[in-house]
Amino acid sequence: MAVENCTEEYDFYEPNEKILLGVLALPFIVIGFMANAMSVRIFLHRQVRIQPVNWYLMLLAISDSVILIGAFFVLTLPRLGEVLTGGMPPQLN
């Protein structure tokens, strides 16, 4: 299938989507990751590790951090890259 004759431009992401997921989501991801890191640090204290519910909360904070990192790479980074490059897609040679 040849695409040499294709003249239709493709917009990678809508402008609203670039702003919402690229720019506005970034502070939420960063603040959420820092809050989870602080929670894990607190739950690692010797007196707090005694109760099983605190182990559950610590693992919940760790899994939430993994979700936030994944959301950054899958949702935010591609749109943020398009915002920072002025909407120009990379040229494939």
PyMOL Python script that loads the backbone (N, CA, C, O; Angstrom):
from pymol import cmd

cmd.read_pdbstr("""\
ATOM      1  N   MET A   1       0.844  -1.169   0.000  1.00  0.00           N
ATOM      2  CA  MET A   1       0.000   0.000   0.000  1.00  0.00           C
ATOM      3  C   MET A   1       0.890   1.233   0.000  1.00  0.00           C
ATOM      4  O   MET A   1       1.661   1.440   0.937  1.00  0.00           O
ATOM      5  N   ALA A   2       0.795   2.039  -1.020  1.00  0.00           N
ATOM      6  CA  ALA A   2       1.633   3.232  -1.144  1.00  0.00           C
ATOM      7  C   ALA A   2       0.897   4.447  -0.595  1.00  0.00           C
ATOM      8  O   ALA A   2      -0.317   4.579  -0.752  1.00  0.00           O
ATOM      9  N   VAL A   3       1.647   5.326   0.047  1.00  0.00           N
ATOM     10  CA  VAL A   3       1.058   6.545   0.602  1.00  0.00           C
ATOM     11  C   VAL A   3       1.673   7.788  -0.017  1.00  0.00           C
ATOM     12  O   VAL A   3       1.549   8.878   0.542  1.00  0.00           O
ATOM     13  N   GLU A   4       2.335   7.649  -1.160  1.00  0.00           N
ATOM     14  CA  GLU A   4       2.979   8.809  -1.775  1.00  0.00           C
ATOM     15  C   GLU A   4       1.978   9.855  -2.240  1.00  0.00           C
ATOM     16  O   GLU A   4       2.289  11.047  -2.228  1.00  0.00           O
ATOM     17  N   ASN A   5       0.790   9.441  -2.649  1.00  0.00           N
ATOM     18  CA  ASN A   5      -0.201  10.365  -3.179  1.00  0.00           C
ATOM     19  C   ASN A   5      -1.124  10.934  -2.106  1.00  0.00           C
ATOM     20  O   ASN A   5      -2.101  11.609  -2.431  1.00  0.00           O
ATOM     21  N   CYS A   6      -0.843  10.683  -0.887  1.00  0.00           N
ATOM     22  CA  CYS A   6      -1.694  11.150   0.209  1.00  0.00           C
ATOM     23  C   CYS A   6      -1.450  12.638   0.446  1.00  0.00           C
ATOM     24  O   CYS A   6      -0.321  13.052   0.709  1.00  0.00           O
ATOM     25  N   THR A   7      -2.500  13.433   0.353  1.00  0.00           N
ATOM     26  CA  THR A   7      -2.369  14.878   0.566  1.00  0.00           C
ATOM     27  C   THR A   7      -3.119  15.347   1.803  1.00  0.00           C
ATOM     28  O   THR A   7      -3.045  16.522   2.163  1.00  0.00           O
ATOM     29  N   GLU A   8      -3.828  14.458   2.447  1.00  0.00           N
ATOM     30  CA  GLU A   8      -4.599  14.840   3.621  1.00  0.00           C
ATOM     31  C   GLU A   8      -3.683  14.930   4.838  1.00  0.00           C
ATOM     32  O   GLU A   8      -2.934  13.999   5.134  1.00  0.00           O
ATOM     33  N   GLU A   9      -3.753  16.057   5.535  1.00  0.00           N
ATOM     34  CA  GLU A   9      -2.935  16.223   6.735  1.00  0.00           C
ATOM     35  C   GLU A   9      -3.619  15.540   7.909  1.00  0.00           C
ATOM     36  O   GLU A   9      -4.845  15.531   8.025  1.00  0.00           O
ATOM     37  N   TYR A  10      -2.812  14.982   8.753  1.00  0.00           N
ATOM     38  CA  TYR A  10      -3.333  14.285   9.921  1.00  0.00           C
ATOM     39  C   TYR A  10      -2.943  15.061  11.163  1.00  0.00           C
ATOM     40  O   TYR A  10      -1.761  15.303  11.406  1.00  0.00           O
ATOM     41  N   ASP A  11      -3.938  15.451  11.950  1.00  0.00           N
ATOM     42  CA  ASP A  11      -3.684  16.139  13.213  1.00  0.00           C
ATOM     43  C   ASP A  11      -3.569  15.072  14.291  1.00  0.00           C
ATOM     44  O   ASP A  11      -4.524  14.340  14.553  1.00  0.00           O
ATOM     45  N   PHE A  12      -2.414  14.986  14.908  1.00  0.00           N
ATOM     46  CA  PHE A  12      -2.180  13.928  15.880  1.00  0.00           C
ATOM     47  C   PHE A  12      -3.134  14.009  17.060  1.00  0.00           C
ATOM     48  O   PHE A  12      -3.778  13.017  17.401  1.00  0.00           O
ATOM     49  N   TYR A  13      -3.234  15.167  17.684  1.00  0.00           N
ATOM     50  CA  TYR A  13      -4.104  15.329  18.842  1.00  0.00           C
ATOM     51  C   TYR A  13      -4.881  16.625  18.695  1.00  0.00           C
ATOM     52  O   TYR A  13      -4.392  17.591  18.109  1.00  0.00           O
ATOM     53  N   GLU A  14      -6.081  16.639  19.225  1.00  0.00           N
ATOM     54  CA  GLU A  14      -6.889  17.851  19.226  1.00  0.00           C
ATOM     55  C   GLU A  14      -6.246  18.883  20.148  1.00  0.00           C
ATOM     56  O   GLU A  14      -5.569  18.507  21.105  1.00  0.00           O
ATOM     57  N   PRO A  15      -6.442  20.177  19.881  1.00  0.00           N
ATOM     58  CA  PRO A  15      -5.830  21.211  20.740  1.00  0.00           C
ATOM     59  C   PRO A  15      -6.253  21.115  22.203  1.00  0.00           C
ATOM     60  O   PRO A  15      -5.427  21.293  23.098  1.00  0.00           O
ATOM     61  N   ASN A  16      -7.540  20.833  22.455  1.00  0.00           N
ATOM     62  CA  ASN A  16      -7.993  20.698  23.848  1.00  0.00           C
ATOM     63  C   ASN A  16      -7.341  19.505  24.531  1.00  0.00           C
ATOM     64  O   ASN A  16      -6.999  19.561  25.712  1.00  0.00           O
ATOM     65  N   GLU A  17      -7.175  18.439  23.784  1.00  0.00           N
ATOM     66  CA  GLU A  17      -6.553  17.235  24.330  1.00  0.00           C
ATOM     67  C   GLU A  17      -5.089  17.486  24.670  1.00  0.00           C
ATOM     68  O   GLU A  17      -4.584  16.990  25.677  1.00  0.00           O
ATOM     69  N   LYS A  18      -4.412  18.258  23.825  1.00  0.00           N
ATOM     70  CA  LYS A  18      -3.007  18.583  24.103  1.00  0.00           C
ATOM     71  C   LYS A  18      -2.883  19.386  25.390  1.00  0.00           C
ATOM     72  O   LYS A  18      -1.968  19.159  26.181  1.00  0.00           O
ATOM     73  N   ILE A  19      -3.796  20.317  25.600  1.00  0.00           N
ATOM     74  CA  ILE A  19      -3.720  21.160  26.797  1.00  0.00           C
ATOM     75  C   ILE A  19      -4.098  20.367  28.036  1.00  0.00           C
ATOM     76  O   ILE A  19      -3.400  20.436  29.047  1.00  0.00           O
ATOM     77  N   LEU A  20      -5.203  19.607  27.975  1.00  0.00           N
ATOM     78  CA  LEU A  20      -5.668  18.880  29.155  1.00  0.00           C
ATOM     79  C   LEU A  20      -4.708  17.775  29.577  1.00  0.00           C
ATOM     80  O   LEU A  20      -4.308  17.705  30.739  1.00  0.00           O
ATOM     81  N   LEU A  21      -4.340  16.918  28.637  1.00  0.00           N
ATOM     82  CA  LEU A  21      -3.506  15.771  28.990  1.00  0.00           C
ATOM     83  C   LEU A  21      -2.020  16.067  28.923  1.00  0.00           C
ATOM     84  O   LEU A  21      -1.221  15.364  29.542  1.00  0.00           O
ATOM     85  N   GLY A  22      -1.641  17.085  28.189  1.00  0.00           N
ATOM     86  CA  GLY A  22      -0.222  17.382  28.056  1.00  0.00           C
ATOM     87  C   GLY A  22       0.297  18.342  29.089  1.00  0.00           C
ATOM     88  O   GLY A  22       1.388  18.153  29.626  1.00  0.00           O
ATOM     89  N   VAL A  23      -0.475  19.377  29.379  1.00  0.00           N
ATOM     90  CA  VAL A  23       0.028  20.432  30.257  1.00  0.00           C
ATOM     91  C   VAL A  23      -0.621  20.376  31.634  1.00  0.00           C
ATOM     92  O   VAL A  23       0.077  20.423  32.647  1.00  0.00           O
ATOM     93  N   LEU A  24      -1.948  20.276  31.685  1.00  0.00           N
ATOM     94  CA  LEU A  24      -2.638  20.340  32.972  1.00  0.00           C
ATOM     95  C   LEU A  24      -2.508  19.063  33.796  1.00  0.00           C
ATOM     96  O   LEU A  24      -2.577  19.117  35.024  1.00  0.00           O
ATOM     97  N   ALA A  25      -2.322  17.928  33.152  1.00  0.00           N
ATOM     98  CA  ALA A  25      -2.190  16.675  33.892  1.00  0.00           C
ATOM     99  C   ALA A  25      -0.821  16.532  34.539  1.00  0.00           C
ATOM    100  O   ALA A  25      -0.677  15.797  35.516  1.00  0.00           O
ATOM    101  N   LEU A  26       0.182  17.218  34.016  1.00  0.00           N
ATOM    102  CA  LEU A  26       1.546  17.074  34.526  1.00  0.00           C
ATOM    103  C   LEU A  26       1.680  17.455  35.998  1.00  0.00           C
ATOM    104  O   LEU A  26       2.300  16.699  36.747  1.00  0.00           O
ATOM    105  N   PRO A  27       1.129  18.595  36.460  1.00  0.00           N
ATOM    106  CA  PRO A  27       1.248  18.894  37.895  1.00  0.00           C
ATOM    107  C   PRO A  27       0.547  17.871  38.779  1.00  0.00           C
ATOM    108  O   PRO A  27       1.029  17.566  39.870  1.00  0.00           O
ATOM    109  N   PHE A  28      -0.587  17.336  38.324  1.00  0.00           N
ATOM    110  CA  PHE A  28      -1.283  16.320  39.113  1.00  0.00           C
ATOM    111  C   PHE A  28      -0.443  15.056  39.234  1.00  0.00           C
ATOM    112  O   PHE A  28      -0.409  14.433  40.295  1.00  0.00           O
ATOM    113  N   ILE A  29       0.227  14.678  38.165  1.00  0.00           N
ATOM    114  CA  ILE A  29       1.073  13.487  38.196  1.00  0.00           C
ATOM    115  C   ILE A  29       2.268  13.709  39.114  1.00  0.00           C
ATOM    116  O   ILE A  29       2.611  12.830  39.904  1.00  0.00           O
ATOM    117  N   VAL A  30       2.900  14.863  39.021  1.00  0.00           N
ATOM    118  CA  VAL A  30       4.079  15.148  39.848  1.00  0.00           C
ATOM    119  C   VAL A  30       3.700  15.230  41.320  1.00  0.00           C
ATOM    120  O   VAL A  30       4.371  14.635  42.164  1.00  0.00           O
ATOM    121  N   ILE A  31       2.629  15.962  41.641  1.00  0.00           N
ATOM    122  CA  ILE A  31       2.203  16.093  43.044  1.00  0.00           C
ATOM    123  C   ILE A  31       1.748  14.745  43.589  1.00  0.00           C
ATOM    124  O   ILE A  31       2.051  14.412  44.735  1.00  0.00           O
ATOM    125  N   GLY A  32       1.028  13.968  42.793  1.00  0.00           N
ATOM    126  CA  GLY A  32       0.592  12.646  43.236  1.00  0.00           C
ATOM    127  C   GLY A  32       1.759  11.717  43.499  1.00  0.00           C
ATOM    128  O   GLY A  32       1.749  10.960  44.469  1.00  0.00           O
ATOM    129  N   PHE A  33       2.772  11.770  42.633  1.00  0.00           N
ATOM    130  CA  PHE A  33       3.947  10.922  42.837  1.00  0.00           C
ATOM    131  C   PHE A  33       4.703  11.331  44.100  1.00  0.00           C
ATOM    132  O   PHE A  33       5.160  10.474  44.857  1.00  0.00           O
ATOM    133  N   MET A  34       4.836  12.640  44.328  1.00  0.00           N
ATOM    134  CA  MET A  34       5.534  13.101  45.538  1.00  0.00           C
ATOM    135  C   MET A  34       4.752  12.724  46.797  1.00  0.00           C
ATOM    136  O   MET A  34       5.357  12.344  47.799  1.00  0.00           O
ATOM    137  N   ALA A  35       3.433  12.821  46.765  1.00  0.00           N
ATOM    138  CA  ALA A  35       2.615  12.438  47.922  1.00  0.00           C
ATOM    139  C   ALA A  35       2.725  10.942  48.188  1.00  0.00           C
ATOM    140  O   ALA A  35       2.790  10.523  49.344  1.00  0.00           O
ATOM    141  N   ASN A  36       2.747  10.135  47.136  1.00  0.00           N
ATOM    142  CA  ASN A  36       2.905   8.693  47.320  1.00  0.00           C
ATOM    143  C   ASN A  36       4.281   8.353  47.875  1.00  0.00           C
ATOM    144  O   ASN A  36       4.405   7.463  48.716  1.00  0.00           O
ATOM    145  N   ALA A  37       5.312   9.050  47.417  1.00  0.00           N
ATOM    146  CA  ALA A  37       6.658   8.810  47.944  1.00  0.00           C
ATOM    147  C   ALA A  37       6.725   9.164  49.426  1.00  0.00           C
ATOM    148  O   ALA A  37       7.365   8.459  50.206  1.00  0.00           O
ATOM    149  N   MET A  38       6.069  10.249  49.813  1.00  0.00           N
ATOM    150  CA  MET A  38       6.049  10.631  51.222  1.00  0.00           C
ATOM    151  C   MET A  38       5.273   9.597  52.046  1.00  0.00           C
ATOM    152  O   MET A  38       5.668   9.281  53.168  1.00  0.00           O
ATOM    153  N   SER A  39       4.185   9.075  51.504  1.00  0.00           N
ATOM    154  CA  SER A  39       3.416   8.051  52.212  1.00  0.00           C
ATOM    155  C   SER A  39       4.235   6.783  52.404  1.00  0.00           C
ATOM    156  O   SER A  39       4.219   6.189  53.482  1.00  0.00           O
ATOM    157  N   VAL A  40       4.948   6.367  51.366  1.00  0.00           N
ATOM    158  CA  VAL A  40       5.779   5.164  51.482  1.00  0.00           C
ATOM    159  C   VAL A  40       6.854   5.371  52.532  1.00  0.00           C
ATOM    160  O   VAL A  40       7.139   4.470  53.321  1.00  0.00           O
ATOM    161  N   ARG A  41       7.447   6.547  52.546  1.00  0.00           N
ATOM    162  CA  ARG A  41       8.478   6.843  53.554  1.00  0.00           C
ATOM    163  C   ARG A  41       7.902   6.758  54.964  1.00  0.00           C
ATOM    164  O   ARG A  41       8.555   6.236  55.868  1.00  0.00           O
ATOM    165  N   ILE A  42       6.705   7.258  55.157  1.00  0.00           N
ATOM    166  CA  ILE A  42       6.063   7.192  56.474  1.00  0.00           C
ATOM    167  C   ILE A  42       5.733   5.746  56.827  1.00  0.00           C
ATOM    168  O   ILE A  42       5.965   5.320  57.959  1.00  0.00           O
ATOM    169  N   PHE A  43       5.195   4.986  55.876  1.00  0.00           N
ATOM    170  CA  PHE A  43       4.799   3.609  56.160  1.00  0.00           C
ATOM    171  C   PHE A  43       5.993   2.684  56.365  1.00  0.00           C
ATOM    172  O   PHE A  43       5.825   1.583  56.891  1.00  0.00           O
ATOM    173  N   LEU A  44       7.184   3.094  55.969  1.00  0.00           N
ATOM    174  CA  LEU A  44       8.375   2.278  56.202  1.00  0.00           C
ATOM    175  C   LEU A  44       8.950   2.449  57.607  1.00  0.00           C
ATOM    176  O   LEU A  44       9.877   1.733  57.986  1.00  0.00           O
ATOM    177  N   HIS A  45       8.414   3.379  58.372  1.00  0.00           N
ATOM    178  CA  HIS A  45       8.890   3.574  59.744  1.00  0.00           C
ATOM    179  C   HIS A  45       8.572   2.334  60.575  1.00  0.00           C
ATOM    180  O   HIS A  45       7.527   1.709  60.389  1.00  0.00           O
ATOM    181  N   ARG A  46       9.462   1.982  61.482  1.00  0.00           N
ATOM    182  CA  ARG A  46       9.359   0.742  62.245  1.00  0.00           C
ATOM    183  C   ARG A  46       8.050   0.631  63.028  1.00  0.00           C
ATOM    184  O   ARG A  46       7.437  -0.436  63.041  1.00  0.00           O
ATOM    185  N   GLN A  47       7.616   1.696  63.671  1.00  0.00           N
ATOM    186  CA  GLN A  47       6.397   1.636  64.487  1.00  0.00           C
ATOM    187  C   GLN A  47       5.134   1.552  63.638  1.00  0.00           C
ATOM    188  O   GLN A  47       4.103   1.067  64.105  1.00  0.00           O
ATOM    189  N   VAL A  48       5.205   2.007  62.434  1.00  0.00           N
ATOM    190  CA  VAL A  48       4.029   1.980  61.567  1.00  0.00           C
ATOM    191  C   VAL A  48       3.898   0.631  60.865  1.00  0.00           C
ATOM    192  O   VAL A  48       2.790   0.223  60.519  1.00  0.00           O
ATOM    193  N   ARG A  49       5.010  -0.065  60.652  1.00  0.00           N
ATOM    194  CA  ARG A  49       4.990  -1.342  59.932  1.00  0.00           C
ATOM    195  C   ARG A  49       4.351  -2.462  60.730  1.00  0.00           C
ATOM    196  O   ARG A  49       4.132  -3.543  60.183  1.00  0.00           O
ATOM    197  N   ILE A  50       4.047  -2.251  61.984  1.00  0.00           N
ATOM    198  CA  ILE A  50       3.526  -3.322  62.833  1.00  0.00           C
ATOM    199  C   ILE A  50       2.136  -3.769  62.377  1.00  0.00           C
ATOM    200  O   ILE A  50       1.848  -4.966  62.355  1.00  0.00           O
ATOM    201  N   GLN A  51       1.285  -2.830  62.019  1.00  0.00           N
ATOM    202  CA  GLN A  51      -0.099  -3.159  61.675  1.00  0.00           C
ATOM    203  C   GLN A  51      -0.220  -3.554  60.200  1.00  0.00           C
ATOM    204  O   GLN A  51       0.360  -2.903  59.331  1.00  0.00           O
ATOM    205  N   PRO A  52      -0.970  -4.618  59.923  1.00  0.00           N
ATOM    206  CA  PRO A  52      -1.121  -5.077  58.535  1.00  0.00           C
ATOM    207  C   PRO A  52      -1.808  -4.057  57.619  1.00  0.00           C
ATOM    208  O   PRO A  52      -1.529  -4.019  56.421  1.00  0.00           O
ATOM    209  N   VAL A  53      -2.693  -3.240  58.168  1.00  0.00           N
ATOM    210  CA  VAL A  53      -3.380  -2.259  57.323  1.00  0.00           C
ATOM    211  C   VAL A  53      -2.388  -1.250  56.749  1.00  0.00           C
ATOM    212  O   VAL A  53      -2.597  -0.732  55.652  1.00  0.00           O
ATOM    213  N   ASN A  54      -1.322  -0.971  57.472  1.00  0.00           N
ATOM    214  CA  ASN A  54      -0.318  -0.040  56.969  1.00  0.00           C
ATOM    215  C   ASN A  54       0.493  -0.649  55.824  1.00  0.00           C
ATOM    216  O   ASN A  54       0.933   0.065  54.923  1.00  0.00           O
ATOM    217  N   TRP A  55       0.687  -1.959  55.861  1.00  0.00           N
ATOM    218  CA  TRP A  55       1.338  -2.626  54.730  1.00  0.00           C
ATOM    219  C   TRP A  55       0.469  -2.487  53.480  1.00  0.00           C
ATOM    220  O   TRP A  55       0.966  -2.217  52.386  1.00  0.00           O
ATOM    221  N   TYR A  56      -0.840  -2.677  53.667  1.00  0.00           N
ATOM    222  CA  TYR A  56      -1.760  -2.523  52.540  1.00  0.00           C
ATOM    223  C   TYR A  56      -1.704  -1.103  51.986  1.00  0.00           C
ATOM    224  O   TYR A  56      -1.650  -0.919  50.770  1.00  0.00           O
ATOM    225  N   LEU A  57      -1.715  -0.105  52.851  1.00  0.00           N
ATOM    226  CA  LEU A  57      -1.678   1.287  52.406  1.00  0.00           C
ATOM    227  C   LEU A  57      -0.356   1.617  51.715  1.00  0.00           C
ATOM    228  O   LEU A  57      -0.331   2.392  50.759  1.00  0.00           O
ATOM    229  N   MET A  58       0.738   1.032  52.195  1.00  0.00           N
ATOM    230  CA  MET A  58       2.028   1.268  51.557  1.00  0.00           C
ATOM    231  C   MET A  58       2.044   0.660  50.147  1.00  0.00           C
ATOM    232  O   MET A  58       2.508   1.297  49.202  1.00  0.00           O
ATOM    233  N   LEU A  59       1.542  -0.561  50.009  1.00  0.00           N
ATOM    234  CA  LEU A  59       1.490  -1.184  48.687  1.00  0.00           C
ATOM    235  C   LEU A  59       0.529  -0.448  47.758  1.00  0.00           C
ATOM    236  O   LEU A  59       0.750  -0.394  46.548  1.00  0.00           O
ATOM    237  N   LEU A  60      -0.530   0.115  48.321  1.00  0.00           N
ATOM    238  CA  LEU A  60      -1.454   0.916  47.523  1.00  0.00           C
ATOM    239  C   LEU A  60      -0.766   2.174  46.997  1.00  0.00           C
ATOM    240  O   LEU A  60      -0.976   2.561  45.848  1.00  0.00           O
ATOM    241  N   ALA A  61       0.048   2.811  47.828  1.00  0.00           N
ATOM    242  CA  ALA A  61       0.786   4.000  47.390  1.00  0.00           C
ATOM    243  C   ALA A  61       1.815   3.638  46.324  1.00  0.00           C
ATOM    244  O   ALA A  61       2.013   4.399  45.377  1.00  0.00           O
ATOM    245  N   ILE A  62       2.470   2.490  46.462  1.00  0.00           N
ATOM    246  CA  ILE A  62       3.450   2.057  45.461  1.00  0.00           C
ATOM    247  C   ILE A  62       2.761   1.758  44.133  1.00  0.00           C
ATOM    248  O   ILE A  62       3.244   2.169  43.078  1.00  0.00           O
ATOM    249  N   SER A  63       1.638   1.046  44.178  1.00  0.00           N
ATOM    250  CA  SER A  63       0.936   0.727  42.928  1.00  0.00           C
ATOM    251  C   SER A  63       0.366   1.985  42.280  1.00  0.00           C
ATOM    252  O   SER A  63       0.327   2.084  41.054  1.00  0.00           O
ATOM    253  N   ASP A  64      -0.072   2.939  43.081  1.00  0.00           N
ATOM    254  CA  ASP A  64      -0.555   4.202  42.531  1.00  0.00           C
ATOM    255  C   ASP A  64       0.582   4.960  41.852  1.00  0.00           C
ATOM    256  O   ASP A  64       0.369   5.609  40.828  1.00  0.00           O
ATOM    257  N   SER A  65       1.774   4.883  42.411  1.00  0.00           N
ATOM    258  CA  SER A  65       2.928   5.534  41.782  1.00  0.00           C
ATOM    259  C   SER A  65       3.247   4.899  40.435  1.00  0.00           C
ATOM    260  O   SER A  65       3.601   5.598  39.485  1.00  0.00           O
ATOM    261  N   VAL A  66       3.123   3.587  40.351  1.00  0.00           N
ATOM    262  CA  VAL A  66       3.357   2.898  39.078  1.00  0.00           C
ATOM    263  C   VAL A  66       2.322   3.342  38.043  1.00  0.00           C
ATOM    264  O   VAL A  66       2.660   3.550  36.878  1.00  0.00           O
ATOM    265  N   ILE A  67       1.077   3.485  38.458  1.00  0.00           N
ATOM    266  CA  ILE A  67       0.020   3.958  37.555  1.00  0.00           C
ATOM    267  C   ILE A  67       0.316   5.379  37.092  1.00  0.00           C
ATOM    268  O   ILE A  67       0.130   5.694  35.917  1.00  0.00           O
ATOM    269  N   LEU A  68       0.774   6.240  37.995  1.00  0.00           N
ATOM    270  CA  LEU A  68       1.090   7.621  37.633  1.00  0.00           C
ATOM    271  C   LEU A  68       2.253   7.687  36.643  1.00  0.00           C
ATOM    272  O   LEU A  68       2.225   8.485  35.706  1.00  0.00           O
ATOM    273  N   ILE A  69       3.264   6.859  36.844  1.00  0.00           N
ATOM    274  CA  ILE A  69       4.392   6.829  35.906  1.00  0.00           C
ATOM    275  C   ILE A  69       3.921   6.348  34.535  1.00  0.00           C
ATOM    276  O   ILE A  69       4.313   6.901  33.507  1.00  0.00           O
ATOM    277  N   GLY A  70       3.082   5.321  34.527  1.00  0.00           N
ATOM    278  CA  GLY A  70       2.531   4.846  33.260  1.00  0.00           C
ATOM    279  C   GLY A  70       1.675   5.892  32.573  1.00  0.00           C
ATOM    280  O   GLY A  70       1.740   6.045  31.354  1.00  0.00           O
ATOM    281  N   ALA A  71       0.871   6.615  33.346  1.00  0.00           N
ATOM    282  CA  ALA A  71       0.035   7.676  32.771  1.00  0.00           C
ATOM    283  C   ALA A  71       0.897   8.778  32.180  1.00  0.00           C
ATOM    284  O   ALA A  71       0.543   9.366  31.158  1.00  0.00           O
ATOM    285  N   PHE A  72       2.024   9.057  32.815  1.00  0.00           N
ATOM    286  CA  PHE A  72       2.913  10.081  32.269  1.00  0.00           C
ATOM    287  C   PHE A  72       3.446   9.665  30.907  1.00  0.00           C
ATOM    288  O   PHE A  72       3.411  10.449  29.959  1.00  0.00           O
ATOM    289  N   PHE A  73       3.942   8.433  30.805  1.00  0.00           N
ATOM    290  CA  PHE A  73       4.553   7.997  29.552  1.00  0.00           C
ATOM    291  C   PHE A  73       3.532   7.730  28.449  1.00  0.00           C
ATOM    292  O   PHE A  73       3.831   7.936  27.273  1.00  0.00           O
ATOM    293  N   VAL A  74       2.335   7.277  28.807  1.00  0.00           N
ATOM    294  CA  VAL A  74       1.350   6.920  27.789  1.00  0.00           C
ATOM    295  C   VAL A  74       0.456   8.098  27.412  1.00  0.00           C
ATOM    296  O   VAL A  74       0.165   8.300  26.233  1.00  0.00           O
ATOM    297  N   LEU A  75       0.022   8.870  28.395  1.00  0.00           N
ATOM    298  CA  LEU A  75      -0.943   9.937  28.128  1.00  0.00           C
ATOM    299  C   LEU A  75      -0.310  11.315  27.992  1.00  0.00           C
ATOM    300  O   LEU A  75      -0.644  12.059  27.070  1.00  0.00           O
ATOM    301  N   THR A  76       0.593  11.661  28.892  1.00  0.00           N
ATOM    302  CA  THR A  76       1.071  13.039  28.969  1.00  0.00           C
ATOM    303  C   THR A  76       2.261  13.305  28.055  1.00  0.00           C
ATOM    304  O   THR A  76       2.271  14.312  27.348  1.00  0.00           O
ATOM    305  N   LEU A  77       3.244  12.444  28.050  1.00  0.00           N
ATOM    306  CA  LEU A  77       4.479  12.705  27.307  1.00  0.00           C
ATOM    307  C   LEU A  77       4.271  12.903  25.802  1.00  0.00           C
ATOM    308  O   LEU A  77       4.866  13.822  25.240  1.00  0.00           O
ATOM    309  N   PRO A  78       3.448  12.078  25.114  1.00  0.00           N
ATOM    310  CA  PRO A  78       3.262  12.335  23.676  1.00  0.00           C
ATOM    311  C   PRO A  78       2.621  13.693  23.389  1.00  0.00           C
ATOM    312  O   PRO A  78       3.027  14.383  22.454  1.00  0.00           O
ATOM    313  N   ARG A  79       1.634  14.076  24.180  1.00  0.00           N
ATOM    314  CA  ARG A  79       0.972  15.361  23.957  1.00  0.00           C
ATOM    315  C   ARG A  79       1.864  16.520  24.367  1.00  0.00           C
ATOM    316  O   ARG A  79       1.865  17.566  23.718  1.00  0.00           O
ATOM    317  N   LEU A  80       2.615  16.341  25.428  1.00  0.00           N
ATOM    318  CA  LEU A  80       3.548  17.377  25.861  1.00  0.00           C
ATOM    319  C   LEU A  80       4.641  17.572  24.816  1.00  0.00           C
ATOM    320  O   LEU A  80       5.064  18.699  24.562  1.00  0.00           O
ATOM    321  N   GLY A  81       5.092  16.490  24.218  1.00  0.00           N
ATOM    322  CA  GLY A  81       6.082  16.598  23.148  1.00  0.00           C
ATOM    323  C   GLY A  81       5.552  17.353  21.951  1.00  0.00           C
ATOM    324  O   GLY A  81       6.278  18.125  21.325  1.00  0.00           O
ATOM    325  N   GLU A  82       4.287  17.134  21.631  1.00  0.00           N
ATOM    326  CA  GLU A  82       3.701  17.861  20.506  1.00  0.00           C
ATOM    327  C   GLU A  82       3.516  19.337  20.840  1.00  0.00           C
ATOM    328  O   GLU A  82       3.666  20.191  19.966  1.00  0.00           O
ATOM    329  N   VAL A  83       3.193  19.646  22.094  1.00  0.00           N
ATOM    330  CA  VAL A  83       3.064  21.051  22.507  1.00  0.00           C
ATOM    331  C   VAL A  83       4.422  21.737  22.439  1.00  0.00           C
ATOM    332  O   VAL A  83       4.521  22.868  21.962  1.00  0.00           O
ATOM    333  N   LEU A  84       5.469  21.063  22.911  1.00  0.00           N
ATOM    334  CA  LEU A  84       6.794  21.677  22.949  1.00  0.00           C
ATOM    335  C   LEU A  84       7.429  21.820  21.569  1.00  0.00           C
ATOM    336  O   LEU A  84       8.243  22.718  21.354  1.00  0.00           O
ATOM    337  N   THR A  85       7.065  20.945  20.633  1.00  0.00           N
ATOM    338  CA  THR A  85       7.633  21.046  19.288  1.00  0.00           C
ATOM    339  C   THR A  85       6.775  21.889  18.361  1.00  0.00           C
ATOM    340  O   THR A  85       7.074  21.990  17.171  1.00  0.00           O
ATOM    341  N   GLY A  86       5.735  22.485  18.871  1.00  0.00           N
ATOM    342  CA  GLY A  86       4.883  23.338  18.049  1.00  0.00           C
ATOM    343  C   GLY A  86       3.932  22.573  17.154  1.00  0.00           C
ATOM    344  O   GLY A  86       3.461  23.112  16.152  1.00  0.00           O
ATOM    345  N   GLY A  87       3.639  21.333  17.492  1.00  0.00           N
ATOM    346  CA  GLY A  87       2.692  20.548  16.713  1.00  0.00           C
ATOM    347  C   GLY A  87       3.263  19.925  15.466  1.00  0.00           C
ATOM    348  O   GLY A  87       2.516  19.398  14.642  1.00  0.00           O
ATOM    349  N   MET A  88       4.565  19.972  15.308  1.00  0.00           N
ATOM    350  CA  MET A  88       5.188  19.377  14.129  1.00  0.00           C
ATOM    351  C   MET A  88       5.502  17.909  14.404  1.00  0.00           C
ATOM    352  O   MET A  88       6.237  17.604  15.343  1.00  0.00           O
ATOM    353  N   PRO A  89       4.957  16.995  13.599  1.00  0.00           N
ATOM    354  CA  PRO A  89       5.276  15.581  13.800  1.00  0.00           C
ATOM    355  C   PRO A  89       6.711  15.301  13.377  1.00  0.00           C
ATOM    356  O   PRO A  89       7.261  16.025  12.546  1.00  0.00           O
ATOM    357  N   PRO A  90       7.323  14.266  13.934  1.00  0.00           N
ATOM    358  CA  PRO A  90       8.700  13.940  13.534  1.00  0.00           C
ATOM    359  C   PRO A  90       8.747  13.476  12.085  1.00  0.00           C
ATOM    360  O   PRO A  90       7.837  12.796  11.612  1.00  0.00           O
ATOM    361  N   GLN A  91       9.796  13.843  11.398  1.00  0.00           N
ATOM    362  CA  GLN A  91       9.970  13.463   9.997  1.00  0.00           C
ATOM    363  C   GLN A  91      10.683  12.116   9.924  1.00  0.00           C
ATOM    364  O   GLN A  91      11.758  11.941  10.498  1.00  0.00           O
ATOM    365  N   LEU A  92      10.084  11.183   9.222  1.00  0.00           N
ATOM    366  CA  LEU A  92      10.689   9.869   9.032  1.00  0.00           C
ATOM    367  C   LEU A  92      11.412   9.852   7.699  1.00  0.00           C
ATOM    368  O   LEU A  92      10.831  10.180   6.664  1.00  0.00           O
ATOM    369  N   ASN A  93      12.661   9.476   7.725  1.00  0.00           N
ATOM    370  CA  ASN A  93      13.452   9.432   6.483  1.00  0.00           C
ATOM    371  C   ASN A  93      13.566   8.024   5.981  1.00  0.00           C
ATOM    372  O   ASN A  93      14.193   7.785   4.949  1.00  0.00           O
TER     373      ASN A  93
END
""", "prot")
cmd.dss("prot")
cmd.show_as("cartoon", "prot")
cmd.util.cbc("prot")
cmd.orient("prot")
